[in-house]
Amino acid sequence: MELEEKAEELLETIWICTEEGTEDSLAVVGLREEEKEATEQLLKVDYIMATDGHLRLTKRGRPVARNVVRRHRLAERLLTDVLGTSDMLLHEKACKFEHLLDRGLDESICSLLGHPKICPHSKPIPPGGCCQQERAPAPKLVSPLSRLSPRQKGKVAYIYATESSQLQKLMAMGILPGASISLIRGFPSYVFQIGQTQFAVDKEIAKAIYVRLVEPETISETQEELPHGRGRGCRLRRFGRWWSKRS
């Protein structure tokens, strides 16, 4: 039986109250009318029980409630890390988005985010089956350029720039969704390559470029030397200034 959104939200509330809080039940007093209707649905499917004016999770309902909490917090993580949603809208949007994750997308999102342990509010994200299969921390499939290791490659997934001027600079570099990109080095500045051109940027700019990672490949010695100006046709651009050096 597919639960209505209000029923899932009530399960989430009871879970947080009883599994993460100091209470062993949720008082019926104070529930809104729509929550009372949700209560009836949950009682019918034996996900909760009502005794002495309090609601508790049943053995059958506990894993369902746990999964609702997991999906909500994964949604918050996705909205924060990938979509840059503001904190004011985060809970509201996550409540709507979590219901989409019930279609088998939760494990895909979890893997995409590298099996995160906590939500943006530092609350634990209950692990799923995909987390239990990963004995070692899984690499993110999409990651800011600032978090890549030298030699890692991928394709630009999207740009998250808070200012239009920053976005225009990045687009002028040819940093567009789908463009192949590789990190050459990450210190003292982030040097990366798109096509035959290399750019040096600071951390703030590197954090704005999100990369869909591919299997790491070895960069040739010629490519490794390019940041130092060695190699034919190397161009290193640093915010409007060009360094070009030929052997």
C-alpha positions as CSV (number, residue, x, y, z in Angstrom):
1,M,0.0,0.0,0.0
2,E,1.4,3.4,-1.0
3,L,1.3,5.9,1.8
4,E,0.1,9.4,1.4
5,E,2.6,12.2,1.9
6,K,1.1,13.3,5.3
7,A,1.3,9.7,6.5
8,E,5.0,9.5,5.6
9,E,5.6,12.8,7.3
10,L,3.9,11.6,10.4
11,L,6.1,8.4,10.4
12,E,9.1,10.6,10.1
13,T,8.0,12.7,13.1
14,I,7.4,9.7,15.3
15,W,10.8,8.2,14.3
16,I,12.6,11.4,15.2
17,C,10.7,11.7,18.4
18,T,11.2,8.2,19.6
19,E,14.4,6.9,17.9
20,E,16.5,10.1,18.1
21,G,14.7,12.0,20.9
22,T,14.2,11.4,24.5
23,E,10.5,10.3,24.2
24,D,9.2,6.8,23.7
25,S,6.0,8.0,21.9
26,L,4.3,11.0,20.3
27,A,1.3,12.5,22.0
28,V,-1.9,12.6,20.0
29,V,-2.8,15.9,21.6
30,G,-1.9,18.8,19.2
31,L,-2.1,16.8,16.0
32,R,-3.6,18.8,13.1
33,E,-6.6,17.4,11.3
34,E,-4.6,16.1,8.3
35,E,-2.3,14.4,10.7
36,K,-5.2,12.7,12.4
37,E,-6.3,11.4,9.0
38,A,-2.7,10.2,8.4
39,T,-2.9,8.4,11.8
40,E,-5.9,6.4,10.6
41,Q,-4.1,5.3,7.5
42,L,-1.0,4.2,9.5
43,L,-3.1,2.3,12.0
44,K,-4.8,0.4,9.3
45,V,-1.5,-0.9,7.8
46,D,-0.1,-1.6,11.4
47,Y,2.8,0.8,11.1
48,I,1.8,2.5,14.4
49,M,-0.1,1.7,17.5
50,A,-2.1,4.1,19.7
51,T,-2.2,3.6,23.4
52,D,-3.1,6.1,26.2
53,G,-3.2,9.0,23.8
54,H,0.3,8.3,22.4
55,L,1.5,7.0,19.1
56,R,4.4,4.5,18.8
57,L,6.0,2.7,15.9
58,T,5.2,-1.0,15.5
59,K,7.8,-3.6,14.5
60,R,6.4,-3.5,11.0
61,G,6.4,0.3,10.9
62,R,9.9,1.0,12.2
63,P,11.9,0.1,9.1
64,V,9.3,2.1,7.0
65,A,9.8,5.1,9.1
66,R,13.5,4.7,9.1
67,N,13.5,4.7,5.3
68,V,11.4,7.8,5.2
69,V,13.9,9.6,7.4
70,R,16.7,8.3,5.2
71,R,15.1,9.6,2.0
72,H,14.3,13.0,3.5
73,R,17.9,13.5,4.7
74,L,19.4,12.3,1.4
75,A,17.1,14.8,-0.4
76,E,18.4,17.5,1.9
77,R,22.0,16.5,1.1
78,L,21.3,16.5,-2.7
79,L,19.5,19.8,-2.6
80,T,22.4,21.4,-0.6
81,D,25.5,19.8,-2.3
82,V,24.3,19.6,-5.9
83,L,21.5,22.2,-6.3
84,G,22.7,24.8,-3.8
85,T,19.3,25.2,-2.1
86,S,19.1,27.8,0.6
87,D,18.6,26.7,4.2
88,M,15.2,28.6,4.3
89,L,13.8,26.4,1.5
90,L,15.7,23.2,2.3
91,H,13.1,21.4,4.6
92,E,10.1,22.3,2.4
93,K,11.8,21.2,-0.8
94,A,13.2,18.1,0.8
95,C,9.7,17.1,2.0
96,K,8.5,17.2,-1.6
97,F,11.6,15.6,-3.1
98,E,11.8,12.7,-0.7
99,H,8.7,11.1,-2.1
100,L,10.3,10.8,-5.6
101,L,13.2,8.9,-4.0
102,D,10.8,6.2,-3.0
103,R,10.9,4.9,-6.6
104,G,14.2,3.2,-6.1
105,L,16.2,6.4,-6.6
106,D,17.4,6.6,-3.0
107,E,20.3,4.2,-3.5
108,S,21.3,5.9,-6.8
109,I,21.3,9.3,-5.1
110,C,23.2,7.9,-2.1
111,S,25.9,6.4,-4.3
112,L,26.1,9.7,-6.3
113,L,26.7,11.6,-3.1
114,G,29.4,9.2,-1.9
115,H,27.2,7.5,0.9
116,P,27.0,10.6,3.2
117,K,26.7,9.9,6.9
118,I,25.0,13.1,8.0
119,C,22.5,15.6,6.6
120,P,23.2,19.3,6.3
121,H,21.9,19.8,9.9
122,S,24.4,17.2,11.2
123,K,21.7,14.6,11.8
124,P,22.6,11.0,11.0
125,I,21.4,9.5,7.7
126,P,20.3,5.9,8.3
127,P,22.4,3.7,6.0
128,G,20.9,1.7,3.2
129,G,21.8,-1.5,1.4
130,C,24.1,0.4,-0.9
131,C,26.1,1.7,2.1
132,Q,26.4,-1.7,3.7
133,Q,27.9,-3.1,0.4
134,E,30.6,-0.4,0.4
135,R,33.3,-1.6,2.8
136,A,35.4,1.5,1.9
137,P,34.2,5.1,1.4
138,A,32.8,5.4,-2.1
139,P,34.1,8.1,-4.4
140,K,31.6,10.7,-5.4
141,L,30.3,10.5,-9.0
142,V,29.9,14.3,-9.0
143,S,32.4,16.4,-7.1
144,P,33.7,20.0,-7.1
145,L,36.9,20.4,-9.0
146,S,38.5,21.6,-5.7
147,R,38.0,18.0,-4.3
148,L,39.6,16.2,-7.2
149,S,43.0,14.6,-6.9
150,P,45.7,15.3,-9.5
151,R,45.3,13.2,-12.6
152,Q,41.5,12.8,-12.1
153,K,39.4,13.4,-15.1
154,G,35.8,13.8,-15.9
155,K,33.2,16.0,-17.7
156,V,31.7,19.2,-16.5
157,A,28.4,18.4,-14.9
158,Y,27.3,21.9,-14.1
159,I,28.6,25.2,-12.7
160,Y,27.4,26.6,-9.4
161,A,28.4,30.2,-9.4
162,T,26.8,32.7,-6.9
163,E,27.7,35.7,-9.1
164,S,26.9,36.2,-12.7
165,S,30.3,37.7,-13.4
166,Q,31.9,34.5,-12.1
167,L,29.7,32.4,-14.3
168,Q,30.6,34.5,-17.3
169,K,34.3,34.0,-16.6
170,L,33.9,30.3,-16.4
171,M,31.9,30.1,-19.6
172,A,34.5,32.2,-21.3
173,M,37.0,29.6,-20.4
174,G,34.9,27.0,-22.2
175,I,33.7,25.4,-19.0
176,L,30.3,24.2,-20.2
177,P,28.3,21.1,-19.3
178,G,29.7,18.1,-21.1
179,A,33.2,19.5,-21.6
180,S,36.1,17.1,-20.8
181,I,38.2,18.4,-17.9
182,S,41.2,17.1,-15.9
183,L,42.9,18.4,-12.8
184,I,46.7,18.8,-13.2
185,R,47.5,20.1,-9.8
186,G,45.8,21.5,-6.7
187,F,48.5,23.6,-5.1
188,P,49.3,26.5,-4.8
189,S,46.5,27.1,-7.3
190,Y,44.2,24.7,-9.1
191,V,45.5,24.0,-12.6
192,F,43.2,22.2,-14.9
193,Q,42.9,21.5,-18.6
194,I,40.1,21.8,-21.0
195,G,41.0,20.9,-24.6
196,Q,44.5,22.2,-25.3
197,T,44.2,25.0,-22.8
198,Q,45.1,25.1,-19.1
199,F,43.8,27.5,-16.5
200,A,44.9,28.4,-13.0
201,V,42.2,29.4,-10.6
202,D,41.8,29.9,-6.9
203,K,39.8,27.6,-4.6
204,E,36.6,29.6,-4.8
205,I,36.5,29.2,-8.6
206,A,37.4,25.5,-8.4
207,K,34.6,24.9,-5.9
208,A,32.1,26.3,-8.5
209,I,33.0,23.7,-11.2
210,Y,31.2,20.4,-10.6
211,V,32.7,17.4,-12.4
212,R,31.1,14.1,-13.2
213,L,34.1,11.8,-12.6
214,V,35.4,9.0,-14.9
215,E,37.9,6.4,-14.2
216,P,41.3,8.1,-13.4
217,E,43.8,7.9,-16.2
218,T,47.5,8.6,-16.2
219,I,48.4,12.0,-17.5
220,S,51.4,11.9,-19.8
221,E,54.7,13.4,-18.8
222,T,54.1,16.2,-21.3
223,Q,50.9,17.1,-19.7
224,E,52.5,17.1,-16.2
225,E,55.1,19.5,-17.4
226,L,52.7,21.9,-19.0
227,P,51.9,23.9,-15.8
228,H,55.6,24.8,-15.7
229,G,55.6,26.1,-19.3
230,R,57.3,23.2,-20.9
231,G,55.9,21.5,-23.9
232,R,54.9,22.7,-27.3
233,G,51.9,25.0,-27.6
234,C,51.1,25.2,-23.9
235,R,48.9,28.0,-22.8
236,L,48.2,28.8,-19.2
237,R,45.5,31.4,-18.5
238,R,45.0,33.0,-15.1
239,F,42.0,35.3,-15.1
240,G,42.4,37.4,-18.1
241,R,46.2,37.1,-18.5
242,W,47.9,34.6,-20.7
243,W,51.2,32.8,-20.3
244,S,52.3,31.1,-23.5
245,K,55.6,29.4,-23.8
246,R,57.0,27.2,-26.5
247,S,59.9,24.9,-26.5
